């Protein structure tokens, strides 16, 4: 399985922002099952889970964009993308999304 993601800030509104995570995964065995996306706040005292989503998928590949409404637009986030196939094989990708300057 090959996960890939592009965490990007989709814009600000009020006291927070919409974090748009564009992702694409593929599995050569053609048995993708679940995509998990976790948004982690990166801070000097450790990382905390801000939000998470689980998406059911099927087949060789899947591509989509998932929006997260986030409080605190001035924070950097880590995006963890996890792809799991029907056999239980798991692939993980992590990227960092910095706030707009």
N, C-alpha and C positions, 0 to 999 in steps of 0.2 A: 504494500500500500504506500502511496505517496501523498502525504498531506502538504498543502501549501496555503498560506494565507497572507492577506494584505490588510492589516489593521489601519483604518483611516478615520479621522474625525469628520463626521458628516455635518457638523455645524453646531452652533450654540443656540440656546434658547433659555431665557430665564437664568436660574442659578446653576444650570447643568448644561450638558451637551448630549448630542446623539452620537454615539460611537458606532460607525458602520463597519462591520467586519465582513470583508469580501473573502470567500474561501472557495477552494477547489480541491477535491480529493479524487484519487483513482486507485483501483485495485485490479491487478492483472488476473486474479482468479474470478472476477466478475461477481463477487458476493458481498459488496459493501452492505452494512447493516445500520450503523449508528454513527452520527457525528456529534461530538460534544464540544461546546465552546465555553470557555471559562474566562471571564474578565477579572484580572487581579490588579489591585491597587499596589503600586510599588512605592514603598516608603522606607525611610531609614530604619524603622523598627520592624521591618518584615513586610510580607505581602499578604493581603487579605482578599478574600473572594468578594467581589462587588456584585456580580451577577453570573448566571450560567444558563445555558440552553442545551437541550438534547433534541436532535433532529433525526427522524428515521429516514433512511435512504435505501436505495436498492440498485444493484447493477454494477457496472464497470466504473462509472465516474459520476460525480455530482458536483455542481457548482451553484453557489447562491450568495446572497448578501444578507446578513442578519444584523438588525439594528438593536442597540442597547441604549436606553435612556439612563444617563449617568449623572449623578449629583457631583458637583465639584469639577468644573471644566479645567481647572489649573493643575490637574494631577496627571502624572504619567501612568500608563497602564501596561500590563503584560497581557497578551491574548494567548491562551492555550487552546490549540485545536487538536482534538483527538478523533481519529477515525478507527472504527472497529468493524471487522467483517464477521460473517456468520460463523467462521471457525474460531473466533475469539482473538485473532491476530490484531494487534493494536499498533498504530503509528501516531507519533505526537510531534507537533511543531509549536514553537513558542516564539512570539515576536513582541517587540516593545513599541507602544504608540505614545509619542510625546505630545503634550498639549501645544496648541498653536501659540506662537510667540507674539 
